Amino acid sequence: MEECLFLMLEGINGGKLFIEQTLNDVTGVNCVYGGGEQFFYVLYDPSLTDQDAVIEALIRAGLEIRQFHHIPV
């Protein structure tokens, strides 16, 4: 089962591919990033990585996280 982290972000400057590559590099697993405007999501496998690693990767990608909500999908 995957988990989904819904985010409200600021400071988006790297583009989808850059952000996904940073997520994959930091977490060590394949993450899916998407969304638009201010609201985004990251899908990931919680048996392979955790929410803290996902958030660290987004910060390393230069994003400022305003809010986030974590839900299983």
Predicted model as a PDB file, atoms N, CA, C, CB and O in Angstrom, pLDDT in the B-factor column:
MODEL        1                                                                  
ATOM      1  N   MET A   1       0.849  -1.180   0.000  1.00 67.00           N  
ATOM      2  CA  MET A   1       0.000   0.000   0.000  1.00 67.00           C  
ATOM      3  C   MET A   1       0.892   1.241   0.000  1.00 67.00           C  
ATOM      4  CB  MET A   1      -0.964  -0.001   1.227  1.00 67.00           C  
ATOM      5  O   MET A   1       1.897   1.296   0.709  1.00 67.00           O  
ATOM      6  N   GLU A   2       0.515   2.222  -0.795  1.00 79.00           N  
ATOM      7  CA  GLU A   2       1.265   3.475  -0.840  1.00 79.00           C  
ATOM      8  C   GLU A   2       0.690   4.459   0.160  1.00 79.00           C  
ATOM      9  CB  GLU A   2       1.246   4.077  -2.255  1.00 79.00           C  
ATOM     10  O   GLU A   2      -0.431   4.301   0.641  1.00 79.00           O  
ATOM     11  N   GLU A   3       1.475   5.470   0.459  1.00 84.00           N  
ATOM     12  CA  GLU A   3       1.019   6.565   1.289  1.00 84.00           C  
ATOM     13  C   GLU A   3       1.106   7.831   0.458  1.00 84.00           C  
ATOM     14  CB  GLU A   3       1.854   6.680   2.601  1.00 84.00           C  
ATOM     15  O   GLU A   3       1.907   7.929  -0.471  1.00 84.00           O  
ATOM     16  N   CYS A   4       0.277   8.792   0.804  1.00 86.00           N  
ATOM     17  CA  CYS A   4       0.260  10.046   0.062  1.00 86.00           C  
ATOM     18  C   CYS A   4       0.455  11.192   1.039  1.00 86.00           C  
ATOM     19  CB  CYS A   4      -1.066  10.213  -0.735  1.00 86.00           C  
ATOM     20  O   CYS A   4      -0.178  11.254   2.094  1.00 86.00           O  
ATOM     21  N   LEU A   5       1.346  12.095   0.661  1.00 87.00           N  
ATOM     22  CA  LEU A   5       1.593  13.296   1.441  1.00 87.00           C  
ATOM     23  C   LEU A   5       1.081  14.464   0.609  1.00 87.00           C  
ATOM     24  CB  LEU A   5       3.124  13.459   1.808  1.00 87.00           C  
ATOM     25  O   LEU A   5       1.665  14.795  -0.423  1.00 87.00           O  
ATOM     26  N   PHE A   6      -0.022  15.100   1.058  1.00 86.00           N  
ATOM     27  CA  PHE A   6      -0.549  16.279   0.379  1.00 86.00           C  
ATOM     28  C   PHE A   6       0.125  17.507   0.955  1.00 86.00           C  
ATOM     29  CB  PHE A   6      -2.094  16.375   0.522  1.00 86.00           C  
ATOM     30  O   PHE A   6       0.238  17.636   2.174  1.00 86.00           O  
ATOM     31  N   LEU A   7       0.581  18.423   0.087  1.00 82.00           N  
ATOM     32  CA  LEU A   7       1.397  19.542   0.526  1.00 82.00           C  
ATOM     33  C   LEU A   7       0.896  20.854  -0.039  1.00 82.00           C  
ATOM     34  CB  LEU A   7       2.835  19.327   0.131  1.00 82.00           C  
ATOM     35  O   LEU A   7       0.360  20.906  -1.146  1.00 82.00           O  
ATOM     36  N   MET A   8       1.077  21.915   0.736  1.00 80.00           N  
ATOM     37  CA  MET A   8       0.934  23.274   0.232  1.00 80.00           C  
ATOM     38  C   MET A   8       2.338  23.859   0.255  1.00 80.00           C  
ATOM     39  CB  MET A   8      -0.096  24.139   1.093  1.00 80.00           C  
ATOM     40  O   MET A   8       2.931  24.012   1.323  1.00 80.00           O  
ATOM     41  N   LEU A   9       2.874  24.188  -0.925  1.00 73.00           N  
ATOM     42  CA  LEU A   9       4.276  24.566  -1.059  1.00 73.00           C  
ATOM     43  C   LEU A   9       4.441  25.989  -1.558  1.00 73.00           C  
ATOM     44  CB  LEU A   9       4.983  23.617  -1.991  1.00 73.00           C  
ATOM     45  O   LEU A   9       3.548  26.561  -2.184  1.00 73.00           O  
ATOM     46  N   GLU A  10       5.608  26.543  -1.264  1.00 66.00           N  
ATOM     47  CA  GLU A  10       6.043  27.831  -1.805  1.00 66.00           C  
ATOM     48  C   GLU A  10       7.454  27.635  -2.333  1.00 66.00           C  
ATOM     49  CB  GLU A  10       5.986  28.979  -0.718  1.00 66.00           C  
ATOM     50  O   GLU A  10       8.135  26.689  -1.936  1.00 66.00           O  
ATOM     51  N   GLY A  11       7.894  28.492  -3.199  1.00 59.00           N  
ATOM     52  CA  GLY A  11       9.282  28.486  -3.646  1.00 59.00           C  
ATOM     53  C   GLY A  11       9.595  27.446  -4.695  1.00 59.00           C  
ATOM     54  O   GLY A  11      10.726  26.965  -4.769  1.00 59.00           O  
ATOM     55  N   ILE A  12       8.609  27.084  -5.513  1.00 61.00           N  
ATOM     56  CA  ILE A  12       8.834  26.064  -6.531  1.00 61.00           C  
ATOM     57  C   ILE A  12       9.676  26.666  -7.643  1.00 61.00           C  
ATOM     58  CB  ILE A  12       7.488  25.514  -7.086  1.00 61.00           C  
ATOM     59  O   ILE A  12       9.258  27.613  -8.309  1.00 61.00           O  
ATOM     60  N   ASN A  13      10.871  26.106  -7.841  1.00 59.00           N  
ATOM     61  CA  ASN A  13      11.735  26.669  -8.868  1.00 59.00           C  
ATOM     62  C   ASN A  13      12.468  25.612  -9.678  1.00 59.00           C  
ATOM     63  CB  ASN A  13      12.728  27.591  -8.241  1.00 59.00           C  
ATOM     64  O   ASN A  13      13.145  25.954 -10.647  1.00 59.00           O  
ATOM     65  N   GLY A  14      12.357  24.340  -9.314  1.00 62.00           N  
ATOM     66  CA  GLY A  14      13.137  23.322  -9.986  1.00 62.00           C  
ATOM     67  C   GLY A  14      12.396  22.524 -11.028  1.00 62.00           C  
ATOM     68  O   GLY A  14      13.031  21.840 -11.831  1.00 62.00           O  
ATOM     69  N   GLY A  15      11.097  22.579 -11.051  1.00 77.00           N  
ATOM     70  CA  GLY A  15      10.335  21.774 -11.981  1.00 77.00           C  
ATOM     71  C   GLY A  15      10.107  20.365 -11.479  1.00 77.00           C  
ATOM     72  O   GLY A  15      10.819  19.884 -10.598  1.00 77.00           O  
ATOM     73  N   LYS A  16       9.113  19.708 -12.043  1.00 80.00           N  
ATOM     74  CA  LYS A  16       8.692  18.376 -11.620  1.00 80.00           C  
ATOM     75  C   LYS A  16       9.827  17.353 -11.683  1.00 80.00           C  
ATOM     76  CB  LYS A  16       7.539  17.908 -12.478  1.00 80.00           C  
ATOM     77  O   LYS A  16      10.030  16.603 -10.728  1.00 80.00           O  
ATOM     78  N   LEU A  17      10.565  17.311 -12.787  1.00 85.00           N  
ATOM     79  CA  LEU A  17      11.615  16.299 -12.928  1.00 85.00           C  
ATOM     80  C   LEU A  17      12.731  16.481 -11.902  1.00 85.00           C  
ATOM     81  CB  LEU A  17      12.198  16.346 -14.332  1.00 85.00           C  
ATOM     82  O   LEU A  17      13.235  15.505 -11.349  1.00 85.00           O  
ATOM     83  N   PHE A  18      13.117  17.740 -11.649  1.00 86.00           N  
ATOM     84  CA  PHE A  18      14.145  18.015 -10.651  1.00 86.00           C  
ATOM     85  C   PHE A  18      13.673  17.581  -9.265  1.00 86.00           C  
ATOM     86  CB  PHE A  18      14.510  19.511 -10.650  1.00 86.00           C  
ATOM     87  O   PHE A  18      14.430  16.967  -8.514  1.00 86.00           O  
ATOM     88  N   ILE A  19      12.437  17.897  -8.929  1.00 86.00           N  
ATOM     89  CA  ILE A  19      11.901  17.557  -7.608  1.00 86.00           C  
ATOM     90  C   ILE A  19      11.805  16.042  -7.453  1.00 86.00           C  
ATOM     91  CB  ILE A  19      10.514  18.208  -7.395  1.00 86.00           C  
ATOM     92  O   ILE A  19      12.187  15.505  -6.414  1.00 86.00           O  
ATOM     93  N   GLU A  20      11.292  15.337  -8.486  1.00 88.00           N  
ATOM     94  CA  GLU A  20      11.218  13.879  -8.408  1.00 88.00           C  
ATOM     95  C   GLU A  20      12.609  13.258  -8.286  1.00 88.00           C  
ATOM     96  CB  GLU A  20      10.500  13.318  -9.640  1.00 88.00           C  
ATOM     97  O   GLU A  20      12.793  12.309  -7.523  1.00 88.00           O  
ATOM     98  N   GLN A  21      13.582  13.776  -9.020  1.00 90.00           N  
ATOM     99  CA  GLN A  21      14.938  13.233  -8.931  1.00 90.00           C  
ATOM    100  C   GLN A  21      15.510  13.436  -7.529  1.00 90.00           C  
ATOM    101  CB  GLN A  21      15.854  13.893  -9.980  1.00 90.00           C  
ATOM    102  O   GLN A  21      16.167  12.543  -6.994  1.00 90.00           O  
ATOM    103  N   THR A  22      15.263  14.608  -6.929  1.00 89.00           N  
ATOM    104  CA  THR A  22      15.732  14.863  -5.566  1.00 89.00           C  
ATOM    105  C   THR A  22      15.044  13.926  -4.585  1.00 89.00           C  
ATOM    106  CB  THR A  22      15.480  16.330  -5.168  1.00 89.00           C  
ATOM    107  O   THR A  22      15.691  13.383  -3.690  1.00 89.00           O  
ATOM    108  N   LEU A  23      13.736  13.730  -4.745  1.00 90.00           N  
ATOM    109  CA  LEU A  23      12.998  12.787  -3.892  1.00 90.00           C  
ATOM    110  C   LEU A  23      13.603  11.393  -3.996  1.00 90.00           C  
ATOM    111  CB  LEU A  23      11.503  12.750  -4.282  1.00 90.00           C  
ATOM    112  O   LEU A  23      13.842  10.741  -2.980  1.00 90.00           O  
ATOM    113  N   ASN A  24      13.849  10.939  -5.208  1.00 92.00           N  
ATOM    114  CA  ASN A  24      14.382   9.598  -5.416  1.00 92.00           C  
ATOM    115  C   ASN A  24      15.800   9.466  -4.865  1.00 92.00           C  
ATOM    116  CB  ASN A  24      14.365   9.250  -6.900  1.00 92.00           C  
ATOM    117  O   ASN A  24      16.144   8.431  -4.294  1.00 92.00           O  
ATOM    118  N   ASP A  25      16.627  10.502  -5.030  1.00 92.00           N  
ATOM    119  CA  ASP A  25      18.000  10.473  -4.520  1.00 92.00           C  
ATOM    120  C   ASP A  25      18.038  10.421  -3.000  1.00 92.00           C  
ATOM    121  CB  ASP A  25      18.770  11.689  -5.011  1.00 92.00           C  
ATOM    122  O   ASP A  25      18.788   9.633  -2.425  1.00 92.00           O  
ATOM    123  N   VAL A  26      17.231  11.257  -2.344  1.00 91.00           N  
ATOM    124  CA  VAL A  26      17.267  11.351  -0.874  1.00 91.00           C  
ATOM    125  C   VAL A  26      16.608  10.138  -0.223  1.00 91.00           C  
ATOM    126  CB  VAL A  26      16.570  12.637  -0.402  1.00 91.00           C  
ATOM    127  O   VAL A  26      17.141   9.592   0.743  1.00 91.00           O  
ATOM    128  N   THR A  27      15.451   9.710  -0.742  1.00 91.00           N  
ATOM    129  CA  THR A  27      14.723   8.601  -0.110  1.00 91.00           C  
ATOM    130  C   THR A  27      15.255   7.243  -0.533  1.00 91.00           C  
ATOM    131  CB  THR A  27      13.247   8.688  -0.441  1.00 91.00           C  
ATOM    132  O   THR A  27      15.099   6.261   0.192  1.00 91.00           O  
ATOM    133  N   GLY A  28      15.887   7.178  -1.709  1.00 91.00           N  
ATOM    134  CA  GLY A  28      16.374   5.906  -2.214  1.00 91.00           C  
ATOM    135  C   GLY A  28      15.310   5.048  -2.863  1.00 91.00           C  
ATOM    136  O   GLY A  28      15.578   3.905  -3.232  1.00 91.00           O  
ATOM    137  N   VAL A  29      14.111   5.577  -3.008  1.00 90.00           N  
ATOM    138  CA  VAL A  29      13.018   4.839  -3.648  1.00 90.00           C  
ATOM    139  C   VAL A  29      12.344   5.727  -4.688  1.00 90.00           C  
ATOM    140  CB  VAL A  29      11.983   4.349  -2.594  1.00 90.00           C  
ATOM    141  O   VAL A  29      12.571   6.935  -4.735  1.00 90.00           O  
ATOM    142  N   ASN A  30      11.520   5.112  -5.511  1.00 90.00           N  
ATOM    143  CA  ASN A  30      10.812   5.832  -6.555  1.00 90.00           C  
ATOM    144  C   ASN A  30       9.584   6.520  -5.961  1.00 90.00           C  
ATOM    145  CB  ASN A  30      10.407   4.877  -7.700  1.00 90.00           C  
ATOM    146  O   ASN A  30       8.670   5.849  -5.482  1.00 90.00           O  
ATOM    147  N   CYS A  31       9.556   7.842  -5.990  1.00 88.00           N  
ATOM    148  CA  CYS A  31       8.419   8.622  -5.504  1.00 88.00           C  
ATOM    149  C   CYS A  31       7.749   9.289  -6.700  1.00 88.00           C  
ATOM    150  CB  CYS A  31       8.869   9.686  -4.445  1.00 88.00           C  
ATOM    151  O   CYS A  31       8.406   9.580  -7.699  1.00 88.00           O  
ATOM    152  N   VAL A  32       6.455   9.530  -6.601  1.00 89.00           N  
ATOM    153  CA  VAL A  32       5.721  10.231  -7.650  1.00 89.00           C  
ATOM    154  C   VAL A  32       5.298  11.579  -7.091  1.00 89.00           C  
ATOM    155  CB  VAL A  32       4.481   9.404  -8.144  1.00 89.00           C  
ATOM    156  O   VAL A  32       4.670  11.656  -6.035  1.00 89.00           O  
ATOM    157  N   TYR A  33       5.647  12.636  -7.805  1.00 87.00           N  
ATOM    158  CA  TYR A  33       5.334  14.006  -7.386  1.00 87.00           C  
ATOM    159  C   TYR A  33       4.406  14.601  -8.424  1.00 87.00           C  
ATOM    160  CB  TYR A  33       6.632  14.879  -7.219  1.00 87.00           C  
ATOM    161  O   TYR A  33       4.612  14.401  -9.621  1.00 87.00           O  
ATOM    162  N   GLY A  34       3.391  15.326  -7.992  1.00 85.00           N  
ATOM    163  CA  GLY A  34       2.480  15.962  -8.940  1.00 85.00           C  
ATOM    164  C   GLY A  34       1.682  17.064  -8.289  1.00 85.00           C  
ATOM    165  O   GLY A  34       1.847  17.355  -7.104  1.00 85.00           O  
ATOM    166  N   GLY A  35       0.820  17.671  -9.067  1.00 80.00           N  
ATOM    167  CA  GLY A  35      -0.024  18.748  -8.590  1.00 80.00           C  
ATOM    168  C   GLY A  35       0.157  19.984  -9.434  1.00 80.00           C  
ATOM    169  O   GLY A  35       0.660  19.917 -10.555  1.00 80.00           O  
ATOM    170  N   GLY A  36      -0.251  21.108  -8.896  1.00 73.00           N  
ATOM    171  CA  GLY A  36      -0.123  22.358  -9.621  1.00 73.00           C  
ATOM    172  C   GLY A  36      -0.523  23.531  -8.755  1.00 73.00           C  
ATOM    173  O   GLY A  36      -1.142  23.362  -7.704  1.00 73.00           O  
ATOM    174  N   GLU A  37      -0.164  24.723  -9.203  1.00 65.00           N  
ATOM    175  CA  GLU A  37      -0.445  25.953  -8.454  1.00 65.00           C  
ATOM    176  C   GLU A  37       0.225  25.881  -7.089  1.00 65.00           C  
ATOM    177  CB  GLU A  37      -1.976  26.175  -8.299  1.00 65.00           C  
ATOM    178  O   GLU A  37       1.451  25.963  -7.009  1.00 65.00           O  
ATOM    179  N   GLN A  38      -0.542  25.730  -6.014  1.00 69.00           N  
ATOM    180  CA  GLN A  38       0.039  25.698  -4.666  1.00 69.00           C  
ATOM    181  C   GLN A  38      -0.063  24.328  -4.003  1.00 69.00           C  
ATOM    182  CB  GLN A  38      -0.642  26.725  -3.792  1.00 69.00           C  
ATOM    183  O   GLN A  38       0.613  24.076  -3.006  1.00 69.00           O  
ATOM    184  N   PHE A  39      -0.889  23.446  -4.538  1.00 79.00           N  
ATOM    185  CA  PHE A  39      -1.146  22.180  -3.859  1.00 79.00           C  
ATOM    186  C   PHE A  39      -0.516  21.026  -4.630  1.00 79.00           C  
ATOM    187  CB  PHE A  39      -2.657  21.951  -3.695  1.00 79.00           C  
ATOM    188  O   PHE A  39      -0.689  20.914  -5.843  1.00 79.00           O  
ATOM    189  N   PHE A  40       0.213  20.170  -3.920  1.00 85.00           N  
ATOM    190  CA  PHE A  40       0.976  19.100  -4.529  1.00 85.00           C  
ATOM    191  C   PHE A  40       0.820  17.828  -3.724  1.00 85.00           C  
ATOM    192  CB  PHE A  40       2.447  19.482  -4.647  1.00 85.00           C  
ATOM    193  O   PHE A  40       0.306  17.839  -2.606  1.00 85.00           O  
ATOM    194  N   TYR A  41       1.269  16.737  -4.307  1.00 88.00           N  
ATOM    195  CA  TYR A  41       1.256  15.468  -3.591  1.00 88.00           C  
ATOM    196  C   TYR A  41       2.522  14.691  -3.904  1.00 88.00           C  
ATOM    197  CB  TYR A  41       0.008  14.641  -3.957  1.00 88.00           C  
ATOM    198  O   TYR A  41       3.158  14.888  -4.939  1.00 88.00           O  
ATOM    199  N   VAL A  42       2.870  13.798  -2.979  1.00 90.00           N  
ATOM    200  CA  VAL A  42       3.958  12.851  -3.182  1.00 90.00           C  
ATOM    201  C   VAL A  42       3.421  11.474  -2.790  1.00 90.00           C  
ATOM    202  CB  VAL A  42       5.244  13.242  -2.340  1.00 90.00           C  
ATOM    203  O   VAL A  42       2.944  11.283  -1.672  1.00 90.00           O  
ATOM    204  N   LEU A  43       3.503  10.521  -3.712  1.00 90.00           N  
ATOM    205  CA  LEU A  43       3.152   9.134  -3.410  1.00 90.00           C  
ATOM    206  C   LEU A  43       4.445   8.364  -3.166  1.00 90.00           C  
ATOM    207  CB  LEU A  43       2.316   8.486  -4.573  1.00 90.00           C  
ATOM    208  O   LEU A  43       5.415   8.515  -3.909  1.00 90.00           O  
ATOM    209  N   TYR A  44       4.453   7.543  -2.130  1.00 90.00           N  
ATOM    210  CA  TYR A  44       5.649   6.758  -1.822  1.00 90.00           C  
ATOM    211  C   TYR A  44       5.250   5.495  -1.080  1.00 90.00           C  
ATOM    212  CB  TYR A  44       6.657   7.583  -0.985  1.00 90.00           C  
ATOM    213  O   TYR A  44       4.144   5.393  -0.549  1.00 90.00           O  
ATOM    214  N   ASP A  45       6.159   4.543  -1.051  1.00 90.00           N  
ATOM    215  CA  ASP A  45       5.936   3.267  -0.377  1.00 90.00           C  
ATOM    216  C   ASP A  45       6.497   3.355   1.039  1.00 90.00           C  
ATOM    217  CB  ASP A  45       6.592   2.090  -1.166  1.00 90.00           C  
ATOM    218  O   ASP A  45       7.716   3.423   1.202  1.00 90.00           O  
ATOM    219  N   PRO A  46       5.639   3.356   2.080  1.00 88.00           N  
ATOM    220  CA  PRO A  46       6.118   3.524   3.452  1.00 88.00           C  
ATOM    221  C   PRO A  46       6.934   2.345   3.972  1.00 88.00           C  
ATOM    222  CB  PRO A  46       4.955   3.750   4.360  1.00 88.00           C  
ATOM    223  O   PRO A  46       7.584   2.461   5.010  1.00 88.00           O  
ATOM    224  N   SER A  47       6.913   1.210   3.268  1.00 90.00           N  
ATOM    225  CA  SER A  47       7.750   0.094   3.707  1.00 90.00           C  
ATOM    226  C   SER A  47       9.204   0.296   3.265  1.00 90.00           C  
ATOM    227  CB  SER A  47       7.202  -1.237   3.151  1.00 90.00           C  
ATOM    228  O   SER A  47      10.102  -0.395   3.746  1.00 90.00           O  
ATOM    229  N   LEU A  48       9.434   1.246   2.345  1.00 91.00           N  
ATOM    230  CA  LEU A  48      10.774   1.502   1.829  1.00 91.00           C  
ATOM    231  C   LEU A  48      11.383   2.819   2.292  1.00 91.00           C  
ATOM    232  CB  LEU A  48      10.740   1.479   0.348  1.00 91.00           C  
ATOM    233  O   LEU A  48      12.606   2.955   2.315  1.00 91.00           O  
ATOM    234  N   THR A  49      10.551   3.791   2.662  1.00 90.00           N  
ATOM    235  CA  THR A  49      11.037   5.086   3.147  1.00 90.00           C  
ATOM    236  C   THR A  49       9.994   5.656   4.093  1.00 90.00           C  
ATOM    237  CB  THR A  49      11.325   6.076   1.961  1.00 90.00           C  
ATOM    238  O   THR A  49       8.934   5.056   4.272  1.00 90.00           O  
ATOM    239  N   ASP A  50      10.274   6.805   4.702  1.00 89.00           N  
ATOM    240  CA  ASP A  50       9.303   7.387   5.623  1.00 89.00           C  
ATOM    241  C   ASP A  50       9.029   8.848   5.294  1.00 89.00           C  
ATOM    242  CB  ASP A  50       9.796   7.263   7.057  1.00 89.00           C  
ATOM    243  O   ASP A  50       9.696   9.458   4.458  1.00 89.00           O  
ATOM    244  N   GLN A  51       8.042   9.377   5.965  1.00 89.00           N  
ATOM    245  CA  GLN A  51       7.596  10.754   5.732  1.00 89.00           C  
ATOM    246  C   GLN A  51       8.709  11.766   5.975  1.00 89.00           C  
ATOM    247  CB  GLN A  51       6.409  11.077   6.623  1.00 89.00           C  
ATOM    248  O   GLN A  51       8.815  12.747   5.239  1.00 89.00           O  
ATOM    249  N   ASP A  52       9.533  11.551   6.983  1.00 92.00           N  
ATOM    250  CA  ASP A  52      10.620  12.497   7.281  1.00 92.00           C  
ATOM    251  C   ASP A  52      11.599  12.602   6.122  1.00 92.00           C  
ATOM    252  CB  ASP A  52      11.365  12.073   8.551  1.00 92.00           C  
ATOM    253  O   ASP A  52      12.063  13.696   5.800  1.00 92.00           O  
ATOM    254  N   ALA A  53      11.921  11.468   5.487  1.00 92.00           N  
ATOM    255  CA  ALA A  53      12.834  11.484   4.344  1.00 92.00           C  
ATOM    256  C   ALA A  53      12.209  12.227   3.169  1.00 92.00           C  
ATOM    257  CB  ALA A  53      13.205  10.050   3.928  1.00 92.00           C  
ATOM    258  O   ALA A  53      12.903  12.951   2.454  1.00 92.00           O  
ATOM    259  N   VAL A  54      10.912  12.055   2.966  1.00 90.00           N  
ATOM    260  CA  VAL A  54      10.219  12.752   1.880  1.00 90.00           C  
ATOM    261  C   VAL A  54      10.257  14.261   2.118  1.00 90.00           C  
ATOM    262  CB  VAL A  54       8.754  12.261   1.760  1.00 90.00           C  
ATOM    263  O   VAL A  54      10.540  15.027   1.197  1.00 90.00           O  
ATOM    264  N   ILE A  55       9.978  14.683   3.332  1.00 90.00           N  
ATOM    265  CA  ILE A  55      10.001  16.111   3.656  1.00 90.00           C  
ATOM    266  C   ILE A  55      11.416  16.675   3.526  1.00 90.00           C  
ATOM    267  CB  ILE A  55       9.464  16.347   5.079  1.00 90.00           C  
ATOM    268  O   ILE A  55      11.596  17.779   3.011  1.00 90.00           O  
ATOM    269  N   GLU A  56      12.422  15.928   3.989  1.00 91.00           N  
ATOM    270  CA  GLU A  56      13.814  16.374   3.844  1.00 91.00           C  
ATOM    271  C   GLU A  56      14.169  16.562   2.369  1.00 91.00           C  
ATOM    272  CB  GLU A  56      14.780  15.359   4.499  1.00 91.00           C  
ATOM    273  O   GLU A  56      14.832  17.533   2.007  1.00 91.00           O  
ATOM    274  N   ALA A  57      13.728  15.636   1.523  1.00 90.00           N  
ATOM    275  CA  ALA A  57      14.015  15.730   0.085  1.00 90.00           C  
ATOM    276  C   ALA A  57      13.378  16.978  -0.524  1.00 90.00           C  
ATOM    277  CB  ALA A  57      13.509  14.473  -0.646  1.00 90.00           C  
ATOM    278  O   ALA A  57      14.005  17.656  -1.338  1.00 90.00           O  
ATOM    279  N   LEU A  58      12.152  17.284  -0.141  1.00 87.00           N  
ATOM    280  CA  LEU A  58      11.474  18.471  -0.675  1.00 87.00           C  
ATOM    281  C   LEU A  58      12.189  19.745  -0.243  1.00 87.00           C  
ATOM    282  CB  LEU A  58      10.008  18.507  -0.214  1.00 87.00           C  
ATOM    283  O   LEU A  58      12.310  20.686  -1.027  1.00 87.00           O  
ATOM    284  N   ILE A  59      12.658  19.780   0.988  1.00 88.00           N  
ATOM    285  CA  ILE A  59      13.401  20.945   1.479  1.00 88.00           C  
ATOM    286  C   ILE A  59      14.721  21.081   0.721  1.00 88.00           C  
ATOM    287  CB  ILE A  59      13.662  20.827   3.005  1.00 88.00           C  
ATOM    288  O   ILE A  59      15.117  22.188   0.356  1.00 88.00           O  
ATOM    289  N   ARG A  60      15.404  19.957   0.484  1.00 87.00           N  
ATOM    290  CA  ARG A  60      16.654  19.993  -0.295  1.00 87.00           C  
ATOM    291  C   ARG A  60      16.417  20.472  -1.721  1.00 87.00           C  
ATOM    292  CB  ARG A  60      17.306  18.606  -0.319  1.00 87.00           C  
ATOM    293  O   ARG A  60      17.297  21.075  -2.335  1.00 87.00           O  
ATOM    294  N   ALA A  61      15.221  20.201  -2.247  1.00 85.00           N  
ATOM    295  CA  ALA A  61      14.883  20.645  -3.605  1.00 85.00           C  
ATOM    296  C   ALA A  61      14.543  22.137  -3.635  1.00 85.00           C  
ATOM    297  CB  ALA A  61      13.703  19.828  -4.155  1.00 85.00           C  
ATOM    298  O   ALA A  61      14.259  22.688  -4.698  1.00 85.00           O  
ATOM    299  N   GLY A  62      14.572  22.789  -2.467  1.00 83.00           N  
ATOM    300  CA  GLY A  62      14.345  24.231  -2.404  1.00 83.00           C  
ATOM    301  C   GLY A  62      12.903  24.630  -2.180  1.00 83.00           C  
ATOM    302  O   GLY A  62      12.535  25.776  -2.435  1.00 83.00           O  
ATOM    303  N   LEU A  63      12.080  23.710  -1.709  1.00 82.00           N  
ATOM    304  CA  LEU A  63      10.664  24.008  -1.492  1.00 82.00           C  
ATOM    305  C   LEU A  63      10.404  24.388  -0.041  1.00 82.00           C  
ATOM    306  CB  LEU A  63       9.796  22.809  -1.885  1.00 82.00           C  
ATOM    307  O   LEU A  63      11.014  23.846   0.881  1.00 82.00           O  
ATOM    308  N   GLU A  64       9.514  25.301   0.136  1.00 82.00           N  
ATOM    309  CA  GLU A  64       9.083  25.702   1.472  1.00 82.00           C  
ATOM    310  C   GLU A  64       7.709  25.098   1.718  1.00 82.00           C  
ATOM    311  CB  GLU A  64       9.052  27.266   1.625  1.00 82.00           C  
ATOM    312  O   GLU A  64       6.749  25.397   1.008  1.00 82.00           O  
ATOM    313  N   ILE A  65       7.628  24.247   2.726  1.00 83.00           N  
ATOM    314  CA  ILE A  65       6.377  23.543   3.012  1.00 83.00           C  
ATOM    315  C   ILE A  65       5.541  24.392   3.959  1.00 83.00           C  
ATOM    316  CB  ILE A  65       6.649  22.135   3.623  1.00 83.00           C  
ATOM    317  O   ILE A  65       5.961  24.697   5.075  1.00 83.00           O  
ATOM    318  N   ARG A  66       4.353  24.767   3.500  1.00 81.00           N  
ATOM    319  CA  ARG A  66       3.436  25.558   4.334  1.00 81.00           C  
ATOM    320  C   ARG A  66       2.578  24.660   5.214  1.00 81.00           C  
ATOM    321  CB  ARG A  66       2.537  26.440   3.458  1.00 81.00           C  
ATOM    322  O   ARG A  66       2.410  24.931   6.403  1.00 81.00           O  
ATOM    323  N   GLN A  67       2.039  23.600   4.639  1.00 82.00           N  
ATOM    324  CA  GLN A  67       1.209  22.651   5.362  1.00 82.00           C  
ATOM    325  C   GLN A  67       1.369  21.295   4.702  1.00 82.00           C  
ATOM    326  CB  GLN A  67      -0.286  23.098   5.386  1.00 82.00           C  
ATOM    327  O   GLN A  67       1.723  21.207   3.526  1.00 82.00           O  
ATOM    328  N   PHE A  68       1.107  20.236   5.460  1.00 83.00           N  
ATOM    329  CA  PHE A  68       1.032  18.931   4.818  1.00 83.00           C  
ATOM    330  C   PHE A  68       0.064  18.037   5.580  1.00 83.00           C  
ATOM    331  CB  PHE A  68       2.426  18.277   4.737  1.00 83.00           C  
ATOM    332  O   PHE A  68      -0.141  18.200   6.783  1.00 83.00           O  
ATOM    333  N   HIS A  69      -0.519  17.101   4.865  1.00 83.00           N  
ATOM    334  CA  HIS A  69      -1.441  16.120   5.425  1.00 83.00           C  
ATOM    335  C   HIS A  69      -1.027  14.758   4.886  1.00 83.00           C  
ATOM    336  CB  HIS A  69      -2.940  16.455   5.067  1.00 83.00           C  
ATOM    337  O   HIS A  69      -0.766  14.598   3.693  1.00 83.00           O  
ATOM    338  N   HIS A  70      -0.974  13.790   5.774  1.00 78.00           N  
ATOM    339  CA  HIS A  70      -0.500  12.457   5.416  1.00 78.00           C  
ATOM    340  C   HIS A  70      -1.694  11.514   5.430  1.00 78.00           C  
ATOM    341  CB  HIS A  70       0.621  11.965   6.393  1.00 78.00           C  
ATOM    342  O   HIS A  70      -2.415  11.447   6.425  1.00 78.00           O  
ATOM    343  N   ILE A  71      -1.917  10.774   4.326  1.00 76.00           N  
ATOM    344  CA  ILE A  71      -3.017   9.805   4.293  1.00 76.00           C  
ATOM    345  C   ILE A  71      -2.570   8.524   3.594  1.00 76.00           C  
ATOM    346  CB  ILE A  71      -4.253  10.403   3.578  1.00 76.00           C  
ATOM    347  O   ILE A  71      -1.797   8.582   2.638  1.00 76.00           O  
ATOM    348  N   PRO A  72      -3.049   7.363   4.059  1.00 73.00           N  
ATOM    349  CA  PRO A  72      -2.791   6.114   3.330  1.00 73.00           C  
ATOM    350  C   PRO A  72      -3.716   6.056   2.114  1.00 73.00           C  
ATOM    351  CB  PRO A  72      -3.006   4.860   4.257  1.00 73.00           C  
ATOM    352  O   PRO A  72      -4.848   6.536   2.168  1.00 73.00           O  
ATOM    353  N   VAL A  73      -3.236   5.472   1.029  1.00 68.00           N  
ATOM    354  CA  VAL A  73      -4.074   5.310  -0.176  1.00 68.00           C  
ATOM    355  C   VAL A  73      -4.056   3.885  -0.645  1.00 68.00           C  
ATOM    356  CB  VAL A  73      -3.604   6.229  -1.303  1.00 68.00           C  
ATOM    357  O   VAL A  73      -4.699   3.555  -1.642  1.00 68.00           O  
TER     358      VAL A  73                                                      
ENDMDL                                                                          
END                                                                             
